[in-house]
Amino acid sequence: MVIKKDKHRFVVIIEKEIFTKFKSLAEEKEKRSASNLAAKMIEDYVKENSK
């Protein structure tokens, strides 16, 4: 997988159990991948707190 030049990889280390639950919630409730949901959450947080 190639990351575009205007993107940046962000690594987060969390407990395996939490990741498993997060992944399930992302897929079942949001119809997204875990990484896509995490990216959206970070983007929303930055937008909300940059006002």
N, C-alpha and C positions, 0 to 999 in steps of 0.2 A: 504494500500500500504506500502510495506517495502522498506526502502532505504538501499542500500548496504553499507557496512562499508567503502568502498572507495569513497563514494559519500557524499555530504553535501547539506542540504536544504538551499535555499537562498530566503528570503522573500523581496519583493519589494512592496512598497505602491505607487500607482499611481492613477491618476484621472480615474474614471470609463469610461468616454468617450474615453480617450486615450487607455485604455485596450481593449475596444470594437473594436476600429479601428485596433489596433495591432493584435488582435485575428483574425479579418477578413482578414487582409493582410497575416498573417501567413498561414491561411487555403487556401485562394484563390490563392495567388501568389507563395507561397513556398511549399504548400501541406504538412504543418507541423502543430503541435499544437503550441499554443502560448508559452507554457513552453519549448518545444523542440527548438523553434526558439530562444528564449531568452538565453537558455543554449549555443546554437551554437554561438550566437553573443558574449557572454561573453568569450567563449573559443577562438574564433578568435581574439578578442581584446587583450587578455592576450598573445597569441602567437605572435601577431604583435608587441606588445610593450615590449616584453621580450628579444628582439634581442640586 
